[in-house]
Amino acid sequence: MGRGRAKAKQTKVARRLKYSGPDTDLERLEAELSGKPEEPPVEEDPYEDDPYAKYIESDEE
């Protein structure tokens, strides 16, 4: 088997593992297959649900 065929098979297996679960993200799969660039993940505030976050001193202040 040539390198191109081996890589294609590995990609196929990786996609099957990645998207075969019960929580398949079909939009992400469509973007990957169509070659669209992936959007960067949105950074979340680590203190969003922390009730004591208001007592943390920020370096910005």
Backbone bond lengths (Angstrom), bond angles and torsions (degrees), N, CA, C in turn:
res aa  C-N    CA-C-N  psi(-1)  N-CA   C-N-CA  omega(-1)  CA-C   N-CA-C  phi
1 M - - - 1.455 - - 1.533 108.25 -
2 G 1.311 117.38 131.49 1.452 121.64 178.41 1.512 112.32 -74.51
3 R 1.319 115.94 166.38 1.472 121.44 -177.58 1.528 111.67 -62.26
4 G 1.315 118.03 -38.15 1.469 120.76 -179.72 1.514 112.35 -64.18
5 R 1.324 115.23 -43.26 1.465 119.39 179.14 1.517 110.86 -68.11
6 A 1.339 117.00 -37.88 1.469 120.68 179.61 1.526 110.09 -65.35
7 K 1.329 116.87 -42.87 1.465 120.91 179.95 1.529 110.32 -64.96
8 A 1.329 116.88 -40.58 1.463 120.42 179.02 1.527 110.69 -62.96
9 K 1.328 116.01 -39.44 1.464 119.31 179.09 1.528 110.82 -67.25
10 Q 1.340 116.77 -41.22 1.461 120.37 177.95 1.518 110.82 -62.36
11 T 1.332 116.46 -40.69 1.462 120.86 178.86 1.523 110.22 -63.72
12 K 1.331 116.34 -42.10 1.461 120.74 179.27 1.524 111.01 -62.18
13 V 1.324 116.63 -44.94 1.459 121.17 179.42 1.524 110.65 -64.65
14 A 1.338 117.26 -42.26 1.466 121.20 179.83 1.515 110.92 -62.46
15 R 1.332 117.18 -42.23 1.467 120.17 178.68 1.521 110.93 -64.83
16 R 1.336 116.31 -40.31 1.463 119.91 179.78 1.524 110.11 -61.21
17 L 1.335 116.59 -43.54 1.464 120.11 179.35 1.520 111.53 -67.39
18 K 1.327 115.77 -39.43 1.461 121.10 -175.56 1.532 111.98 -70.13
19 Y 1.321 116.98 -38.05 1.462 120.60 -171.88 1.528 114.49 -110.96
20 S 1.334 118.85 6.71 1.456 119.17 -176.80 1.524 113.22 -89.54
21 G 1.327 117.51 -4.46 1.455 120.49 -178.77 1.509 112.36 -74.74
22 P 1.320 116.57 173.66 1.463 120.64 -178.18 1.534 113.23 -70.20
23 D 1.311 116.89 -17.19 1.463 119.95 -178.64 1.530 110.99 -108.62
24 T 1.327 116.31 50.58 1.456 122.29 -178.38 1.519 110.16 -66.27
25 D 1.330 115.67 130.09 1.456 121.83 177.64 1.529 107.47 -95.98
26 L 1.326 116.37 95.29 1.458 120.88 -174.28 1.526 112.59 -67.61
27 E 1.331 117.70 -32.38 1.462 120.35 178.59 1.526 110.58 -66.05
28 R 1.318 116.35 -40.36 1.463 120.43 179.01 1.530 111.15 -68.12
29 L 1.324 116.29 -38.88 1.458 120.89 176.71 1.524 110.36 -62.65
30 E 1.328 116.97 -44.35 1.458 121.33 179.01 1.529 110.79 -61.05
31 A 1.334 117.02 -42.44 1.459 120.86 179.24 1.527 110.75 -64.32
32 E 1.325 117.03 -39.68 1.466 120.20 -179.91 1.520 111.14 -66.78
33 L 1.313 116.45 -42.76 1.455 120.00 -178.26 1.524 112.63 -71.90
34 S 1.333 117.81 -30.36 1.462 120.86 -179.27 1.521 112.54 -85.81
35 G 1.333 117.39 -11.14 1.457 120.36 177.87 1.513 114.11 85.40
36 K 1.316 117.00 10.52 1.467 119.57 177.71 1.524 109.07 -70.35
37 P 1.335 117.68 144.05 1.472 119.01 177.88 1.518 110.67 -66.31
38 E 1.323 115.44 142.68 1.457 121.06 -179.24 1.526 109.65 -77.33
39 E 1.321 116.14 137.05 1.452 120.65 178.06 1.524 109.33 -74.97
40 P 1.337 116.63 140.48 1.468 118.17 178.95 1.530 110.33 -66.35
41 P 1.323 117.47 146.99 1.465 119.45 179.64 1.522 111.24 -66.43
42 V 1.309 115.38 147.56 1.460 121.25 179.36 1.526 107.86 -79.45
43 E 1.330 115.00 127.11 1.464 118.67 179.38 1.525 109.35 -76.00
44 E 1.305 114.60 131.02 1.454 119.94 -179.71 1.528 109.05 -102.61
45 D 1.312 115.14 152.29 1.453 121.18 177.34 1.523 108.84 -74.01
46 P 1.339 118.38 119.42 1.463 119.50 -177.78 1.526 112.83 -66.51
47 Y 1.327 117.09 -17.31 1.458 121.15 -178.14 1.530 112.35 -103.33
48 E 1.312 117.14 14.90 1.458 121.31 -174.74 1.533 113.07 -58.12
49 D 1.320 117.08 -44.91 1.465 120.35 -177.92 1.526 112.93 -99.70
50 D 1.314 117.37 7.93 1.459 121.82 -176.27 1.532 109.89 -85.01
51 P 1.334 118.61 117.24 1.463 119.97 -178.61 1.533 112.63 -68.92
52 Y 1.332 117.53 -17.38 1.458 120.45 -178.82 1.523 112.45 -98.61
53 A 1.313 117.96 5.96 1.460 121.88 -176.90 1.534 111.92 -62.04
54 K 1.317 117.03 -30.23 1.467 118.91 -178.46 1.524 112.04 -68.40
55 Y 1.338 117.07 -15.06 1.460 119.95 -179.96 1.533 113.16 -93.59
56 I 1.327 116.43 -4.53 1.469 120.73 179.25 1.512 108.38 -80.69
57 E 1.334 115.57 129.62 1.458 119.49 177.97 1.514 109.54 -78.32
58 S 1.311 116.32 134.36 1.450 121.26 -179.60 1.520 109.40 -97.77
59 D 1.334 116.83 147.52 1.456 121.46 177.33 1.525 111.51 -72.78
60 E 1.331 116.01 -19.21 1.472 121.21 -176.93 1.523 111.81 -75.49
61 E 1.290 118.67 -21.37 1.471 121.01 -175.40 1.506 111.53 -86.29
